[in-house]
Amino acid sequence: MDVLSEVLRSLRVNASIYCAMDLSGPWGISLPKSSWAPFHFLESGSCWLLRDGRKRVRLDAGDLVVL
């Protein structure tokens, strides 16, 4: 078992598919703050993660981000 799988299992993470998107530039999405930790997996392509007042982070295919 890999480290990420161990961490997610220890947190008792439950997931459901919220949506699947096929997007092309330029595009953007804004997510409201929440009390739960949504995660997103980038299957293909690349994008930028922008957080208020912080340095932007490039995400590429295969990246998983937990907000």
Backbone atoms as SQL, in Angstrom:
CREATE TABLE atoms (id INTEGER PRIMARY KEY, chain TEXT, resi INTEGER, resn TEXT, atom TEXT, x REAL, y REAL, z REAL);
INSERT INTO atoms VALUES
  (1, 'A', 1, 'MET', 'N', 0.853, -1.179, 0.000),
  (2, 'A', 1, 'MET', 'CA', 0.000, 0.000, 0.000),
  (3, 'A', 1, 'MET', 'C', 0.900, 1.245, 0.000),
  (4, 'A', 2, 'ASP', 'N', 0.528, 2.231, -0.804),
  (5, 'A', 2, 'ASP', 'CA', 1.334, 3.445, -0.857),
  (6, 'A', 2, 'ASP', 'C', 0.978, 4.383, 0.300),
  (7, 'A', 3, 'VAL', 'N', 1.821, 5.359, 0.537),
  (8, 'A', 3, 'VAL', 'CA', 1.674, 6.275, 1.670),
  (9, 'A', 3, 'VAL', 'C', 0.364, 7.054, 1.598),
  (10, 'A', 4, 'LEU', 'N', 0.009, 7.575, 0.417),
  (11, 'A', 4, 'LEU', 'CA', -1.223, 8.348, 0.292),
  (12, 'A', 4, 'LEU', 'C', -2.439, 7.502, 0.644),
  (13, 'A', 5, 'SER', 'N', -2.484, 6.275, 0.170),
  (14, 'A', 5, 'SER', 'CA', -3.603, 5.387, 0.497),
  (15, 'A', 5, 'SER', 'C', -3.704, 5.167, 2.000),
  (16, 'A', 6, 'GLU', 'N', -2.570, 4.987, 2.658),
  (17, 'A', 6, 'GLU', 'CA', -2.566, 4.797, 4.114),
  (18, 'A', 6, 'GLU', 'C', -3.112, 6.028, 4.826),
  (19, 'A', 7, 'VAL', 'N', -2.682, 7.208, 4.403),
  (20, 'A', 7, 'VAL', 'CA', -3.150, 8.442, 5.032),
  (21, 'A', 7, 'VAL', 'C', -4.651, 8.606, 4.830),
  (22, 'A', 8, 'LEU', 'N', -5.137, 8.425, 3.612),
  (23, 'A', 8, 'LEU', 'CA', -6.571, 8.591, 3.345),
  (24, 'A', 8, 'LEU', 'C', -7.407, 7.574, 4.112),
  (25, 'A', 9, 'ARG', 'N', -6.936, 6.348, 4.206),
  (26, 'A', 9, 'ARG', 'CA', -7.680, 5.331, 4.969),
  (27, 'A', 9, 'ARG', 'C', -7.695, 5.677, 6.461),
  (28, 'A', 10, 'SER', 'N', -6.596, 6.206, 6.975),
  (29, 'A', 10, 'SER', 'CA', -6.545, 6.543, 8.396),
  (30, 'A', 10, 'SER', 'C', -7.471, 7.712, 8.726),
  (31, 'A', 11, 'LEU', 'N', -7.753, 8.561, 7.742),
  (32, 'A', 11, 'LEU', 'CA', -8.650, 9.698, 7.959),
  (33, 'A', 11, 'LEU', 'C', -10.113, 9.330, 7.763),
  (34, 'A', 12, 'ARG', 'N', -10.357, 8.088, 7.395),
  (35, 'A', 12, 'ARG', 'CA', -11.720, 7.618, 7.116),
  (36, 'A', 12, 'ARG', 'C', -12.388, 8.504, 6.065),
  (37, 'A', 13, 'VAL', 'N', -11.682, 8.691, 4.989),
  (38, 'A', 13, 'VAL', 'CA', -12.172, 9.530, 3.901),
  (39, 'A', 13, 'VAL', 'C', -13.269, 8.806, 3.145),
  (40, 'A', 14, 'ASN', 'N', -14.370, 9.483, 2.959),
  (41, 'A', 14, 'ASN', 'CA', -15.462, 8.996, 2.128),
  (42, 'A', 14, 'ASN', 'C', -15.560, 9.930, 0.937),
  (43, 'A', 15, 'ALA', 'N', -15.849, 9.393, -0.210),
  (44, 'A', 15, 'ALA', 'CA', -15.901, 10.242, -1.400),
  (45, 'A', 15, 'ALA', 'C', -17.093, 9.895, -2.271),
  (46, 'A', 16, 'SER', 'N', -17.499, 10.867, -3.023),
  (47, 'A', 16, 'SER', 'CA', -18.503, 10.658, -4.065),
  (48, 'A', 16, 'SER', 'C', -18.140, 11.586, -5.210),
  (49, 'A', 17, 'ILE', 'N', -18.566, 11.225, -6.391),
  (50, 'A', 17, 'ILE', 'CA', -18.267, 12.070, -7.542),
  (51, 'A', 17, 'ILE', 'C', -19.233, 13.234, -7.565),
  (52, 'A', 18, 'TYR', 'N', -18.690, 14.410, -7.515),
  (53, 'A', 18, 'TYR', 'CA', -19.501, 15.622, -7.578),
  (54, 'A', 18, 'TYR', 'C', -19.766, 15.960, -9.027),
  (55, 'A', 19, 'CYS', 'N', -18.724, 15.946, -9.826),
  (56, 'A', 19, 'CYS', 'CA', -18.888, 16.170, -11.255),
  (57, 'A', 19, 'CYS', 'C', -17.597, 15.836, -11.982),
  (58, 'A', 20, 'ALA', 'N', -17.735, 15.630, -13.248),
  (59, 'A', 20, 'ALA', 'CA', -16.580, 15.447, -14.121),
  (60, 'A', 20, 'ALA', 'C', -16.670, 16.528, -15.180),
  (61, 'A', 21, 'MET', 'N', -15.564, 17.206, -15.435),
  (62, 'A', 21, 'MET', 'CA', -15.576, 18.312, -16.379),
  (63, 'A', 21, 'MET', 'C', -14.537, 18.095, -17.469),
  (64, 'A', 22, 'ASP', 'N', -14.871, 18.489, -18.663),
  (65, 'A', 22, 'ASP', 'CA', -13.939, 18.486, -19.785),
  (66, 'A', 22, 'ASP', 'C', -13.851, 19.931, -20.239),
  (67, 'A', 23, 'LEU', 'N', -12.788, 20.618, -19.849),
  (68, 'A', 23, 'LEU', 'CA', -12.677, 22.057, -20.046),
  (69, 'A', 23, 'LEU', 'C', -11.510, 22.398, -20.960),
  (70, 'A', 24, 'SER', 'N', -11.628, 23.524, -21.628),
  (71, 'A', 24, 'SER', 'CA', -10.515, 24.041, -22.413),
  (72, 'A', 24, 'SER', 'C', -10.393, 25.529, -22.129),
  (73, 'A', 25, 'GLY', 'N', -9.190, 26.041, -22.242),
  (74, 'A', 25, 'GLY', 'CA', -8.907, 27.419, -21.855),
  (75, 'A', 25, 'GLY', 'C', -9.557, 28.446, -22.752),
  (76, 'A', 26, 'PRO', 'N', -9.765, 29.619, -22.243),
  (77, 'A', 26, 'PRO', 'CA', -9.591, 29.970, -20.830),
  (78, 'A', 26, 'PRO', 'C', -10.828, 29.582, -20.015),
  (79, 'A', 27, 'TRP', 'N', -10.620, 29.143, -18.799),
  (80, 'A', 27, 'TRP', 'CA', -11.730, 28.796, -17.915),
  (81, 'A', 27, 'TRP', 'C', -11.289, 29.008, -16.475),
  (82, 'A', 28, 'GLY', 'N', -12.249, 29.026, -15.588),
  (83, 'A', 28, 'GLY', 'CA', -11.965, 29.175, -14.169),
  (84, 'A', 28, 'GLY', 'C', -13.141, 28.676, -13.365),
  (85, 'A', 29, 'ILE', 'N', -12.888, 28.360, -12.131),
  (86, 'A', 29, 'ILE', 'CA', -13.941, 27.926, -11.223),
  (87, 'A', 29, 'ILE', 'C', -13.599, 28.476, -9.841),
  (88, 'A', 30, 'SER', 'N', -14.601, 28.919, -9.133),
  (89, 'A', 30, 'SER', 'CA', -14.411, 29.438, -7.788),
  (90, 'A', 30, 'SER', 'C', -15.187, 28.549, -6.825),
  (91, 'A', 31, 'LEU', 'N', -14.521, 28.105, -5.770),
  (92, 'A', 31, 'LEU', 'CA', -15.150, 27.225, -4.797),
  (93, 'A', 31, 'LEU', 'C', -15.308, 27.952, -3.469),
  (94, 'A', 32, 'PRO', 'N', -16.497, 27.900, -2.880),
  (95, 'A', 32, 'PRO', 'CA', -16.709, 28.558, -1.591),
  (96, 'A', 32, 'PRO', 'C', -16.000, 27.798, -0.469),
  (97, 'A', 33, 'LYS', 'N', -15.698, 28.500, 0.612),
  (98, 'A', 33, 'LYS', 'CA', -15.126, 27.843, 1.782),
  (99, 'A', 33, 'LYS', 'C', -16.148, 26.856, 2.321),
  (100, 'A', 34, 'SER', 'N', -15.658, 25.754, 2.893),
  (101, 'A', 34, 'SER', 'CA', -16.567, 24.760, 3.453),
  (102, 'A', 34, 'SER', 'C', -15.923, 24.139, 4.692),
  (103, 'A', 35, 'SER', 'N', -16.711, 23.404, 5.447),
  (104, 'A', 35, 'SER', 'CA', -16.197, 22.757, 6.657),
  (105, 'A', 35, 'SER', 'C', -15.616, 21.381, 6.348),
  (106, 'A', 36, 'TRP', 'N', -15.769, 20.909, 5.141),
  (107, 'A', 36, 'TRP', 'CA', -15.210, 19.627, 4.740),
  (108, 'A', 36, 'TRP', 'C', -14.066, 19.871, 3.764),
  (109, 'A', 37, 'ALA', 'N', -13.283, 18.871, 3.503),
  (110, 'A', 37, 'ALA', 'CA', -12.089, 19.012, 2.668),
  (111, 'A', 37, 'ALA', 'C', -12.310, 18.367, 1.302),
  (112, 'A', 38, 'PRO', 'N', -12.778, 19.163, 0.336),
  (113, 'A', 38, 'PRO', 'CA', -12.966, 18.578, -1.000),
  (114, 'A', 38, 'PRO', 'C', -11.619, 18.265, -1.643),
  (115, 'A', 39, 'PHE', 'N', -11.609, 17.219, -2.458),
  (116, 'A', 39, 'PHE', 'CA', -10.381, 16.916, -3.182),
  (117, 'A', 39, 'PHE', 'C', -10.696, 16.800, -4.663),
  (118, 'A', 40, 'HIS', 'N', -9.690, 17.089, -5.452),
  (119, 'A', 40, 'HIS', 'CA', -9.839, 17.096, -6.898),
  (120, 'A', 40, 'HIS', 'C', -8.655, 16.364, -7.510),
  (121, 'A', 41, 'PHE', 'N', -8.940, 15.582, -8.528),
  (122, 'A', 41, 'PHE', 'CA', -7.907, 14.834, -9.239),
  (123, 'A', 41, 'PHE', 'C', -7.874, 15.318, -10.674),
  (124, 'A', 42, 'LEU', 'N', -6.708, 15.658, -11.152),
  (125, 'A', 42, 'LEU', 'CA', -6.531, 16.132, -12.518),
  (126, 'A', 42, 'LEU', 'C', -6.109, 14.942, -13.372),
  (127, 'A', 43, 'GLU', 'N', -7.042, 14.465, -14.190),
  (128, 'A', 43, 'GLU', 'CA', -6.794, 13.270, -14.992),
  (129, 'A', 43, 'GLU', 'C', -5.867, 13.550, -16.181),
  (130, 'A', 44, 'SER', 'N', -6.065, 14.684, -16.828),
  (131, 'A', 44, 'SER', 'CA', -5.212, 15.028, -17.967),
  (132, 'A', 44, 'SER', 'C', -5.075, 16.542, -18.066),
  (133, 'A', 45, 'GLY', 'N', -4.076, 16.986, -18.805),
  (134, 'A', 45, 'GLY', 'CA', -3.874, 18.409, -18.990),
  (135, 'A', 45, 'GLY', 'C', -3.177, 19.055, -17.805),
  (136, 'A', 46, 'SER', 'N', -3.375, 20.364, -17.680),
  (137, 'A', 46, 'SER', 'CA', -2.773, 21.117, -16.579),
  (138, 'A', 46, 'SER', 'C', -3.651, 22.324, -16.273),
  (139, 'A', 47, 'CYS', 'N', -3.434, 22.909, -15.097),
  (140, 'A', 47, 'CYS', 'CA', -4.171, 24.106, -14.697),
  (141, 'A', 47, 'CYS', 'C', -3.400, 24.778, -13.567),
  (142, 'A', 48, 'TRP', 'N', -3.894, 25.920, -13.136),
  (143, 'A', 48, 'TRP', 'CA', -3.289, 26.650, -12.022),
  (144, 'A', 48, 'TRP', 'C', -4.261, 26.696, -10.866),
  (145, 'A', 49, 'LEU', 'N', -3.756, 26.477, -9.666),
  (146, 'A', 49, 'LEU', 'CA', -4.533, 26.630, -8.440),
  (147, 'A', 49, 'LEU', 'C', -4.197, 28.002, -7.872),
  (148, 'A', 50, 'LEU', 'N', -5.203, 28.853, -7.738),
  (149, 'A', 50, 'LEU', 'CA', -5.011, 30.198, -7.192),
  (150, 'A', 50, 'LEU', 'C', -5.735, 30.283, -5.857),
  (151, 'A', 51, 'ARG', 'N', -5.000, 30.674, -4.825),
  (152, 'A', 51, 'ARG', 'CA', -5.584, 30.844, -3.500),
  (153, 'A', 51, 'ARG', 'C', -5.420, 32.296, -3.104),
  (154, 'A', 52, 'ASP', 'N', -6.389, 32.837, -2.394),
  (155, 'A', 52, 'ASP', 'CA', -6.358, 34.244, -2.003),
  (156, 'A', 52, 'ASP', 'C', -5.027, 34.644, -1.390),
  (157, 'A', 53, 'GLY', 'N', -4.366, 35.616, -2.008),
  (158, 'A', 53, 'GLY', 'CA', -3.142, 36.176, -1.465),
  (159, 'A', 53, 'GLY', 'C', -1.949, 35.251, -1.415),
  (160, 'A', 54, 'ARG', 'N', -2.000, 34.128, -2.118),
  (161, 'A', 54, 'ARG', 'CA', -0.886, 33.189, -2.090),
  (162, 'A', 54, 'ARG', 'C', -0.357, 32.944, -3.492),
  (163, 'A', 55, 'LYS', 'N', 0.829, 32.381, -3.546),
  (164, 'A', 55, 'LYS', 'CA', 1.463, 32.057, -4.818),
  (165, 'A', 55, 'LYS', 'C', 0.645, 30.989, -5.547),
  (166, 'A', 56, 'ARG', 'N', 0.505, 31.138, -6.860),
  (167, 'A', 56, 'ARG', 'CA', -0.242, 30.147, -7.626),
  (168, 'A', 56, 'ARG', 'C', 0.581, 28.867, -7.754),
  (169, 'A', 57, 'VAL', 'N', -0.128, 27.741, -7.895),
  (170, 'A', 57, 'VAL', 'CA', 0.511, 26.435, -7.966),
  (171, 'A', 57, 'VAL', 'C', 0.056, 25.754, -9.256),
  (172, 'A', 58, 'ARG', 'N', 1.003, 25.272, -10.048),
  (173, 'A', 58, 'ARG', 'CA', 0.656, 24.568, -11.276),
  (174, 'A', 58, 'ARG', 'C', 0.299, 23.120, -10.947),
  (175, 'A', 59, 'LEU', 'N', -0.816, 22.661, -11.485),
  (176, 'A', 59, 'LEU', 'CA', -1.242, 21.269, -11.338),
  (177, 'A', 59, 'LEU', 'C', -1.160, 20.603, -12.703),
  (178, 'A', 60, 'ASP', 'N', -0.682, 19.368, -12.728),
  (179, 'A', 60, 'ASP', 'CA', -0.547, 18.618, -13.966),
  (180, 'A', 60, 'ASP', 'C', -1.274, 17.277, -13.836),
  (181, 'A', 61, 'ALA', 'N', -1.448, 16.610, -14.973),
  (182, 'A', 61, 'ALA', 'CA', -2.123, 15.312, -15.001),
  (183, 'A', 61, 'ALA', 'C', -1.568, 14.393, -13.923),
  (184, 'A', 62, 'GLY', 'N', -2.475, 13.770, -13.179),
  (185, 'A', 62, 'GLY', 'CA', -2.074, 12.871, -12.103),
  (186, 'A', 62, 'GLY', 'C', -1.995, 13.519, -10.743),
  (187, 'A', 63, 'ASP', 'N', -2.108, 14.850, -10.678),
  (188, 'A', 63, 'ASP', 'CA', -2.053, 15.540, -9.395),
  (189, 'A', 63, 'ASP', 'C', -3.384, 15.437, -8.654),
  (190, 'A', 64, 'LEU', 'N', -3.282, 15.324, -7.350),
  (191, 'A', 64, 'LEU', 'CA', -4.432, 15.301, -6.450),
  (192, 'A', 64, 'LEU', 'C', -4.282, 16.486, -5.518),
  (193, 'A', 65, 'VAL', 'N', -5.312, 17.285, -5.387),
  (194, 'A', 65, 'VAL', 'CA', -5.250, 18.436, -4.484),
  (195, 'A', 65, 'VAL', 'C', -6.395, 18.317, -3.485),
  (196, 'A', 66, 'VAL', 'N', -6.077, 18.510, -2.221),
  (197, 'A', 66, 'VAL', 'CA', -7.064, 18.531, -1.152),
  (198, 'A', 66, 'VAL', 'C', -7.153, 19.961, -0.678),
  (199, 'A', 67, 'LEU', 'N', -8.353, 20.546, -0.756),
  (200, 'A', 67, 'LEU', 'CA', -8.521, 21.957, -0.396),
  (201, 'A', 67, 'LEU', 'C', -8.931, 22.076, 1.054);
